[in-house]
Amino acid sequence: MKEEKIIVPANGYLMLFVFLALFFGSIAAMIGLRNPAFIPGIIIALVIAFGFLMVNPNNSRVLLLFGKYVGTIKQNGFYWVNPFYTKKKVSLRASNFDSERLKVNDKLGNPIMISTILVWKVSNTYKAAFDVDNYEHFVRVQTDAAVRKLASMYPYDNFADEGHDEDITLRSSVNEVSEALEKELEERLAIAGIEVLEARIGYLAYAQEIASAMLKRQQATAIIAARHKIVEGAVSMVEMALDELNKKELLVLDEERKAAMVSNLLVILCGDKEAAPVVNAGTLNQ
């Protein structure tokens, strides 16, 4: 037997009636007739009592007979089985697992702190009970291994200025990373009969030793990008101003005056502080 076998045992209420009738009937007969021949009936009734079991919703019982797998009861209710069966409880409820924060290196070698939140449940009771030693511990260990592998496959963030422009990153590609994590966990946990319902990155950050440096780098990258946008817009506005002046013939500017105007406009538009205006009543040389 290598696969899960679902069985439906005898009705527990019917066997409860048999037990009560045999047990109390044997006692009454033994007392009334003063005959010890009814003692075996009491013993048989006590043996029958060991066969009663109750299966709650989203729970199961794995049955063994002297080391041999008999089957699994998944339907909730009150049942009676062979009293010599060994009954092992396996929960079918969804479980939530929040892994510890692991320190690993991403694809670029940067140390990061990462953890995952996993929602799982047992789908195959035979594999969960017999193919692994402890399926709950197996889930924890394999989840940590999958997170370590996932972190090494993708960079934390894009570094286009250094020639590392990735389509998928741990920080921005949440859906893609989650799908890859779920697929990796499904492959690892299939041996234990575990179904992965959901897997998401719960915590993600640079390790403490480089967090400050990476924050400064991100700030510098943002400042450079903003400055680039400001300069690009300023040049466009200066070009537009000169074209409008030429079209309307308001001023006749030589190259020296044009250079001075361009310089002043760029200082005003690109500066991070307000410019102080200077009124020039003469020529540029006075």
N, C-alpha and C positions, 0 to 999 in steps of 0.2 A: 504494500500500500504506500504509494508515493504522492497521492493527491488527497485533497480534502473530500470527505464523504459526509453528506448531510443526512441525518437520521431523525425519525420522529418516534420516540419510545412510547411505552404504554401509558395510558391515562393514570395520573397519580390519584385522582379521587376514587376511581374504581378499586385500585389496590389498597387505598386507605380503608375502604369498607371491608375488604378481605382481611386486612391486618387486624382491624378492631374486632371483627367477628371471630377470627381464629384465636386472638389473644384472650379476650374476655370470655369467650365461649369455653376455651380450655381451662381457664381458671375456675369458672363456675362449675364445670363438669367435675374437675378434680376435687373441689370442695364439697359439692353435693354428693358425689358418688364415693368420695374418700378413696379414689383410685389414682395412684401416681402415673398411670399409663398415659395421662394427658399432658405430662411434662414436656414431651417432645413437641407437642403443638405450640406450647408457649415459646420454646426455643426457636422453632421455625418462624413464629410471628416476630420475634426479636430480630432474627436475621433479615426478614423481609423489610423491617423498619429502616435498615441501612441503605435500601435502594431508593428511598424518596429523595428527590431534589427539586429545586425551584430555579427557573431561569428567568431573570429579570429582563426588561426591554433593553436592547443593545448590549446584551451579554451573551456568552456562549459557554458550553461545557464540552471539553474534549475528553472522550472516554477511552480508557485503556483497560485491557483484560490481560493481566500478567505480562505486561510489557508490549502487548500487541495493540495497535491502533484499531479501534472499533468504529468510531465515527464522531461527528460533532453535532451537538444540539444547538441550533441558532434561534428556533422559535420559542418565544417566551411562554411560560406556563408552569404548571405543576405536573411532574412526571414521576414515573417509577422505572428504574433500570435494574439490571443485574446487581445484586448487593456486592459482588466481588469486583465490580468495575472501579477503577481509579478515576476520579472526576477532577479535571484541571480546569480552572476558570480562566477564560480569556475575554477581555473586554473588547467590544466592537465599537465603542464610542470614539468620537473624534477627540484627539489629544493635541494640546498646544505645547510647543517646545521652543523656548527662547534660549538660544545658545549663548555661551560666554563670549565676551569680546576677545577676539584673537588678534595677535600681532603678526601680520604676514607682509610679504613684499608683493607689490603689484607688478604688472608686466614690465614697467620701466625700472623696477628695483627699489621704488620708494616704499618705506615702511608705513603701513596703514593699520588702523584698528577697525575690525569689521565683525559683525554678528548677524545672525539670521533668525527669523521667526518661521517656524515650520508647523503646519497643521497636517496631521496624519491620523490614520486609523488602520486597524488590522482588517485585511480583506480575505486572507487565507489562513485559517487557524492551524492547519497542519504545519505549514512552513514556519509560522510564528512559534509554535510549540516545540518543534523537533529539528528544524534546519539550523537554528541558531541557539546559543546557550541562553541568552537573556535578550529578548527582542527590544525591550525598552532601552537597555544600555547600548545595544547595537545601533539603534536610531541615533543616539547622542554622538557616538564615535564617528559614524559614517557622515553625519551632518557636518561635524567639524572638518572632516577630511574633504568633503565636497566644497565647503566654503574656502578652504585653503587653495584648492585647485582652481576654483572660480576666480579668486583674487589674482592669481598668477596669470590668468588668461587675458585680462583687460587692464588698461591703465586707470588710475584714479580719475584723471582729467586729461584734456587735450593740451598739448604743448606744441602748437603749430609753429611758433617762433624757433623751436629747436628741431624742427623736422619730424615731430611725432604728432601726426594728425590722424587720429583713429575715428572710425565710424561709431564704435560702441565704447562707452566709458562707464565706469562704475557709478559715477556721480550723476550723469545726465541721462543715461539710457536705462531707466528703471525697468521698463517692461521687458526689454530684450535680456537684461541681466537676470530678471526673475524667471523668465522662460528657460534660460540656460541652466539656472540653478535647479528648477523643478525637474528638468530632463535628467540632469546628473544624479539627483537624489532618487528618482524613480528607478534608474538603472542599478544604483547601489542597494536600495532597500527592497528590490523585487525578490531577492533570495530569502528574505524574512517574511514575505507575504504582506508587506506594508504598502498601503496606497497613499500617495502624496496628494493631499487636497489643495494645499497652497504653500508656497515658499517665497518669502520676501526678505530683502536686506533690512534688518532692524536698526543697525547702527553703522555709520561709515564716517571715518575721519582720519586725517593724517596722524601718525604717531607723535607723541609729545615732543620728541627730540627735533623733529623737522616742522612741526606745526607752525611755529612762529615765522620761520624762513619762508614757508610756502604761502603764508598769509601776506607777507610783504611782497612776494613775487606776484600774487594775484592782484594786489593793490597796484603794483607798478604796471602790470599788464593792462589793467583797467584805465589807469591814468594815461598811458601811451595811446590806447585806443581812443580815449576821449579827445586828447590833443590832436591826434590825426584827423578826427572828424571836424574839430574846430578849425584847424588850418585849411582843410579842404573847403569848408564852407566860407572861410574868410577870403581865400583866393577867388572863389566864385563871385563873392559880393564885390570885391575890388574890381574885378574884370567887368562886372555889370555896371558899376559906377563910372568907370572910364568910358565905356561904350555909350552910356546915357549922356555924359558931358559932351562927347564928340558929336552925337546925333543932334543935340539941341544947341550946339555951338555956343554954350555959355562961357567957356574959357578956352583960350588957346594955350596949351601947355607944351613947353619944350621938354626935352628929355630930362633935364634937371628937376623941373617942377613935377613932372610926372613921377619920377623916382621918389621925390619927397612925399608926394601924396600917397603913393603906394606904401611907403614905409610907415607913415602916420596911421593910415587905415589898418594895416596889419597889426600895429602895436595896440590900437584900440580894440580891434576884434579878437585878437589872440591873447591879450593880457588877462590875467585873473584878477586884476584890480582896476578900479575906475581910473580912466585917464584924466589928467588935469589939462584943460584946454589952454592954449597960448595964442593970443591975438597978435598977429604980425601986420603992422601998418605999413611997412616998407617992403623992400625987395628981400630976397633971400640972403643977399650979401650985406645988408645993413643991420 
